[in-house]
Amino acid sequence: MINKCARFTIKQLFQFKKLLKPLCILSVSWGASAESNILKESDFLSELPTLTSASRLKQNPHTSPASVTVIDQTLIKASGAQTLPEVLALAPGFQILHLNRNRQTVSYHSVSNQFPNQLEIMINGRSVYLPLLSTVLWNTLGIHVDDIERVEIVRGSNSATQGSNAFLGAVNFITKSPLTDAQWKGIASLGSRNTSEGHLTHAGSLDGGFYRISGSTARNDGSKKFNDSHERQYLNLHGLLTPTTWDTLNLAIGFDKGYSHIGYLYQYGNFPPSNYYLAKQKYSSNFQKISWSHELSGSQELHIQAYRNSLRLNENKPSTNDLATYYLGTENTDLAQSLLSLNPEFRGYREHGSTDLWDLEVALENQTGIHSSFSGIGFRKDNASSPVLFQSGQVSSKRIRLFNSSEIKLNPHWIVNLGLMHERQNSDLNATSARLALNYQITEETSLRLGYSRSQRLPSLLERHVNYEVIGRGKIEQANLALKAETIKNVELGIHHQFRQSNGSIDLRVFKESVNNAIMNYRVATPLNEEFGQRRNIGYWRNLGIESQFKIIPSDQLWLALNYSLVNNKVGSWKTGDDNQRFDGGQLAPRHTLSVISNYAATPDITISGAYYFMDNARWIRGNRFQSQSASQRLDIRVAREWRAKDSTIELSALLQNALPGSHSTFYQDNKFDRRALLQLAIAID
């Protein structure tokens, strides 16, 4: 949306483009050649004037009801992050888990498996949560790290604002505006294991509107041990139009298609030692979104948005040799062929099917000097089908939500933030989430926040309706329509301080989280000595910890960003249904998580940056079992050289990932993150 510092039509904006840039745009002016027109590192690292993800209201770090981490393009570039999950490693408490060479997942304060399901992930406010697998598939989202303007990460439950999926937190990737990006930009990358990527963007105007087109193609051969290769192509379009002074219209469409490999990279079932079955999974996704904002008065604005997500997953069928070797533990291929003939839709990992999501929301924003609110109603429909996961046929759910966020300024020092959301799914499930935060402005630079929330998460389509049986082998998983909502209670104390002299900031958060009725896997034994899996509300744990993020610029040549999290994770004792795998409590999630990013300008054109990551040992959940994971650390080093001309910028960079000796794993023990090198050339023309 166009910043309200100027209310013009698109034609007027185009005429006054040079005037608006220094006033309204938080980005580099690519066409500037004079040094005074080039923003410094400090301009990027200073706090953004407004945050919207915590309450949907325009707030700042002092008035927000929650701790919010903001990651901008400068931080992303300095870190060398190549994927969206790697970007999130720059936030306190986030763990990036590598399932194989090209598949990652993200965990935060959770007792997690390979499908974390308690974070809301959004792109420009559009949820990309996948009801088919009850998680996010990061390689199907249709955006590139260079498309991102900034990321707003709400650390702590945000269900009162964003709904069930924001049970532990919420992430909103905000992409570059057609008004602020370079007219043309191309990026070419080459690296280890035949890694290659081409990325092209174009921003311009047409018939009184602005648009931005972004497309990419990428591939690599995967790891040397597993050859788990990956390939993708994507294209998206963002259009912006202001037909009147009071109206703003945004349109976004895109698609993403390709393939990657999936599989367990640890000793599992009948898998022979050091021999693993990986399946090739093809995918195709597309999305459409439209949003309209209309200013009713100087203090009221109407917002309407609608979007649709669609995803198709096609996991290759195993051969008879694969089935005999990996699943039956026999050399009898006739038995395997017989099993396949009885189960023509058999898939090794069951990540196969299709899903569609529709969402419509109408909201009223009210801004006054004392009271501000964002209230509305939303409707969401999820459809999913899979001949493997949902053998009873297509499943669906309908959900309606009512919500309100309010900010009340009691006086210049005290602010009260209130949030409430009620969700009703179909006719039998309800979830109510509420939040109360009290903010106190001690000085202009320092604020305190005390917050309490009670949030609920509704079970996904997969968790309630999964129904899978292999003819000749028995039932594998059974639906559980009696699942209830998960519940979390959170108390936190936060402090935010802005350093005026060094243009940096520090944010501290002390928290206690109590999770109950968590949905976990349970192994059910029948009187006939058969077993099958079922999701049940049996999990509960407590998190007690502290998070800190620290940014400082000691000189014009150097800046530093540090993020640290300490989580004392105490898990209650619950039965998994497997007598040998009863969990008797203790720490599952990593206790310590750290990331440090530094950037040094050796000359005005040469920068050297480094990113260090540490994750403590953990115990991840795999099915109904618990697997230990050793601590890991990683150091990435990036060197870049820039050439500037009047209307263009050329940058050549070299990136070395995992520069420390040896390799490490973060989830599957045999999936090692080895050393990787990447050479990248970027050209921007305005």
Buried (B, 14 or more C-beta within 10 A) or exposed (E): BBBEEEBBBBEBBBEEEEEBBEEBBBBBBBBBEEEEEBBBBBBBBBBBEBBBBBBBBBBBBBBBBBBBBBBBBBBBBBBBBBBBBBBBBBBBBBBBBBBBBBBBBBBBBBBBBBBBBBBBBBBBBBBBBBBBBBBBBBBBBBBBBBBBBBBBBBBBBBBBBBBBBBBBBBBBBBBBBBBBBBBBBBBBBEBBBEBEBEBBBBBEBEEBBBBBBBBBBBBBBBBEBBEBBBBBBBBBBBBBBBEEEBBBBBBBBBBBBBBBBBBBBBBBEEBEEEEBBBBBBBBBBBBBBBBBBBBEEEEBBBBBBBBBBBBBBBBBBBBBEBBBBBBBEEEEBEBBBEBBEEBEEBBBBBBBBBBBBBBBBBBBBBBEEEEBBBBBEBBBBBBBBBBBBBBEEEBBBEBEBBBBBBBEBEEEEEBBBBBBBBBBBEEEBEBBBBBBBBBBBEEEEBBBBEBEBBBBBBBBBBBBBBBBBBEEBEBBBBBBEEBBBBBBBBBBBBBBBBBEEBBBBBBBBBBBBBBBBBBBBBBBEEEEEEBBBBBBBBBBBBBBBBBBBBBBBEEEBEBBBBBBBBBEBBBBEBBBBBEEEEBEEEBBBBBBBBBBBBBBBEEEEEBBBBBBBBBBEBBBBBBBBBBEBEBBBBBBBBBBBBEBEEBBBBBBBBBBBBBEEEBBBBBBBBBBBBEBBBEBEBBBBB
